[in-house]
Amino acid sequence: SSSSSSSSSSSSFLASRMIPYSNDTTRVIHLSGGGTCNKINEIIILMCQDLIKSEPLLTDYDSKCGDGDCGLTMKAAAEHILNKAKQSPSTTSSESTSSSGCFPTNDCAMFCSEMAHAVSESMGGTSGAIFEIMLRAMAGYFHGKPANGNASLKLWAEALEVGVASIMAYGGARQGMRTLLDALIPFMDTLLLHTKKAATQNDDDGGGGEVVDVNTVLKLGCEAALKGCEDTKTMQSLAGRSNYVLAETMNGIPDPGAYAVYIAVKAMSSFTF
């Protein structure tokens, strides 16, 4: 069937990019690579601030189509991550690694690993597991990539693609099941489409750098995430806690996880690069 074909495809895609798992606790894999991410902490701060402000709305949505804890779960993680982001080295810092409780900005793999740790420390429930899986897969994708200056939007989009594939491989959800993927996948697809198109045009022109307008592409991605979030208002739930809630109770209410993703990418798209 097409469903099993899609599952097999995402699993093979993921397997080709994963860091091999080992249960040897004496051996620690330190991930590094992908270039710098100089503005990432400023973006993370905006995202966390907006998620904190959105707690009442997320709680209201989740009280009607879940177990009511989405807002508080997101707020707790956002407050924890916000505190760490504010402690992190500035974009002009020469620090090569994160200090205690801080996020490194000079290495994308290290940044994603530290973000995964922060999520693990502060975000409970299924959401915490999902975002930790995504971030660790992204760190694995960046690992070993050349550190040629600031990482491009194209590289981040590709890392996100691996992260989303990991969510689907381990969690089993797909787009259309009324989950956060219904906002995250359209956002990801938009970034991939426009960054790959720009890269192809750049190669055809004999150029060597990124020609994509980051602000424009992120705004398009945000619009796609919003549409995906809006679409969940009329979707039948096929995964998560909302799977146990009567359809008529949820009708007209967006999936809280999808709405949280939209809030985060909206904040990201408001940043001026």
N, C-alpha and C positions, 0 to 999 in steps of 0.2 A: 504494500500500500504506500501512498505518498507520505503518510505519517511516519511509517517505519523507515522509509528512504531518507526523510528529513533527519530523523534521529540518528541514523547511521552516518549521514553526511556530517552532522555537527560533531559527532563523536570522533570521526577520523580526522576532522579539521583540528579538533582540540588535541588529539593524541600526537599529532605531528609537531605541536608547539609546546608541549608540557615539559617542565623540569621533572625528570624521573623521581618517583617517590621512594623514599627509603625509611624503614622503621628503625634504623640505626641512630639512636639518640645521641651518640658520641660524635656524630658527623653533622655539622651545621652547614647548610648551603647559604652562602652570602650572595645575594643577587645584586648585580651592578650592570649598568649600561643604559643606552638610549639617549644620552645627552642630558642637558640641563633643563630645568623647568622653572625659570627664574620668577615668573609671575604667579606661580601656582598657589602660594599661600594667600596672596591677596584675593584670589578667586575663591579659595576654600572659605575664607572669612565671610565673604558675601553670601555664599551658599548656606553656611551655617546660620548666619543671622536671619536669613529669610525663612529657613526651616523652623527656627525657634519661634519666630513670629506666627508661623502657620500652624502651630500646635493645636489651638482651639478648633480650627476648621478640620484638620486631619482627624482629631479626636471625634468630632461630630460625625464625619463621614464614616469612620470605622465603627462607631457605636451603632450605626444603622446597617452595616454590611460586613461586620467582622466581630472581633472581641473587644473593640474599643481602646486598644492600647497603642495604635499606630502613632498618634500624635506625641504621646509621652515617650515612646521608644525613639522616635526621630529626634525629639528635643533633647533627650539625655545624651545621645550620641553627638548631636550637633554642639552642645555645650562643651562636652569633653574635647572634641576635635578643635573647636574654636579656641579653647584655652591653649592647646598645644600649638596651633598655627600662630597664635600671637607670640609664643615663646621662640618660634623658629628663627633661624638666621635670616637677615634681610636679604633682598635681592642683590645687594652690593657686598654681602659678606663673602669672605674668602674661606669660610669654614668648609671642609671637605666632607664632613659627616655630620649627622644630627647629634646635638647634645641631648642630655636627658630630657625626655618629654617633647622633643622637637622634631619637625619634619625637615629632611634635607631638600635643598632646592637645586643641587648641582648634579643629581643623578635620578632619572625617572624610575628605574627599577627599585632603588632604595626608597624613594618617596612612596611608591605604591605599597611596598612591604611595610613601611611604618604606618601608612594609612590603614592597612589591613589589621595591624596590631591594635591601633586605636579603636577601630570598629569592634574588634573582638573583645576589647576591654569594656566597651560602653554600650553596645547595642545588643539587646536581647532578642529572643524569638527568632522566627524564620528570617526576618529582614536582616538581622545581624549576620546570620550564616550566609545568606545570599550575597550580601555586599562584600563580605570577607573573601568568599570564593572568587568573586569577580576581580577584586583588587590583587589577590595573590596570583591569579592567572595573568593579569596585566603585567605584574612584576616579572613573571616568567617570560613573557613575550619581550619585554625590554632587555632582559638579561643577555649580555654579550653583544648587544647592538652597538655600533660605533658611537662614540661620544663626540659627535661633530657639532658643537655648539648647542643652541636651544633646540629641543625636539620639535619637529614640525607637527601641525595639526593632523596631517596624514598619518604620521606614526602613532599619534594618540588614538586616532580613529581605528587603526588596525589593532592596537592593543585592546581597545574597548570591544572590538569584534571577538577577540579571543576570550575576553572576560564574559561576554554574553553567551558565547558557546559553552563556557564552563557552567554557567547558571543552568542552561538547558540540559547539559549532560548530567549534572549531578542532581538537579531539582526536578527535571521532567516536564516543566511548564514550557509552553510555546506561546507565540503571539496569538491573540484571539481567545485566550483562556481567562481574561479579566484579571491580569496581574500587572505588576510594575513593568513587565516586558512590553506591554502595549504602548507605553510611552518611551521606554528606553530603546527599543529596536528601531522605531521610526527616526529617532534622533540619530542613532548610530548609522543607519542606512543613508541618511541625508549627508552626514559628514563624509562617509566613504565615497558616495557618488560624486560630490563636488571636489573633494581633494584628489581623487583618482583622475577626474576629468582635467583638473588644473595641471596635474603632474604629466599627463599625456601631452597636453598642449605645450607645456614647457619643454619636454623632450623633443617634440616636433620642431620647436623654434630654436633648438640648440642651446637652451638655457640650462643653468645649473642649480637654480634656487627655487624656493617655494613661491609661486605666484598667486596663490589663493588668498582672497580677502577673508581673513579669519573672522572678523566681526559679522560680515554678511552671511557666511556659511553657518556660524553659530546661531544667528537669528533665524535662518531657514530651518535649522535643526530644532530650535525651540518651537517654531510653528508646527513642525511635524509631531513633536512630543505632545503639544497641546491637543492637536487633532486626535492623536492616539488615546490620550487621556479622556477626551470627550466621547470617543467611541465606546469606552468602557461603560458609559451610562446605560447603554441598552444591550450590553453583552450578557450572555449566560455565563455564570461562573463555572469553571471546570477545574479550578485549583485553589488551594488555600482555604482559610476559614470561611470565606464568603460562599464556598461550595455548599455549606450547610445552612445558608440563609435563604428564605423564600425569595424567589425572583421579583415578585411584586414589591417586596420591601426595599429592594436595592434599585429598582427602576428609577432612572433620572439622577442617580448618585454615582460619581466617578469612583473608580477603585482608588482607595487611599494611597496605596503604594505607587500607583501610576501618577497620582497627583503630586506626591512627594518628589518623584523624579522630575516632573514638570517644574516644580518650584525651584529645584536645584539647577536645572539647565537654563531656566529663565534668568536666574541670578548670574550664571556663567556668561550668558549672552549679553548681559548688561555691562559687562566689563569692557573697557576700551583698550584694545591691544595696540 
